Amino acid sequence: METKPPSNKKELQSLLGKVNFLRRFISNLSGKTKVFSPLLRLKKEQEFRWNEEH
């Protein structure tokens, strides 16, 4: 799936929703997406920063 990196929390939530739709075809999905957890917990005043780790 080709897509641009999310630029904010809302876009990340949308991306994860799309990926979750395909969860039955992706083994260990929760382990593969746990790296996004800190970004999902950001407060409004905190900066959303996508980096190579993600």
C-alpha positions as CSV (number, residue, x, y, z in Angstrom):
1,M,0.0,0.0,0.0
2,E,1.6,3.2,-1.1
3,T,0.7,6.3,0.9
4,K,2.3,9.5,2.1
5,P,3.4,9.6,5.8
6,P,0.8,11.1,8.1
7,S,1.4,14.7,9.1
8,N,-0.8,14.7,12.1
9,K,-2.6,12.5,14.7
10,K,-5.8,12.4,12.7
11,E,-4.1,11.2,9.6
12,L,-2.3,8.5,11.6
13,Q,-5.6,7.3,13.1
14,S,-7.0,7.1,9.6
15,L,-4.1,5.1,8.3
16,L,-4.3,2.7,11.2
17,G,-8.0,2.3,10.5
18,K,-7.3,1.3,6.9
19,V,-4.5,-1.1,8.1
20,N,-6.8,-2.6,10.7
21,F,-9.4,-3.4,8.1
22,L,-6.7,-5.8,6.6
23,R,-5.7,-7.3,10.0
24,R,-6.7,-10.8,9.2
25,F,-4.1,-10.9,6.5
26,I,-1.3,-9.4,8.6
27,S,0.3,-11.5,11.3
28,N,1.3,-9.8,14.5
29,L,-0.3,-6.6,13.5
30,S,-0.4,-5.2,17.0
31,G,3.4,-5.8,17.4
32,K,4.0,-4.1,14.1
33,T,1.9,-1.0,14.9
34,K,2.9,-0.5,18.6
35,V,5.6,1.9,17.5
36,F,2.8,4.4,16.7
37,S,1.4,4.4,20.2
38,P,3.4,7.4,21.5
39,L,2.2,9.4,18.5
40,L,-1.4,8.5,19.3
41,R,-1.0,9.7,22.9
42,L,0.2,13.2,22.0
43,K,-1.7,16.1,23.5
44,K,-2.9,18.9,21.3
45,E,0.0,21.2,22.3
46,Q,2.6,18.6,21.5
47,E,4.3,18.4,18.1
48,F,3.6,15.5,15.8
49,R,6.9,14.3,14.4
50,W,7.1,11.5,12.0
51,N,10.6,10.0,11.7
52,E,12.5,7.0,10.3
53,E,11.5,4.8,13.2
54,H,7.9,5.0,12.1
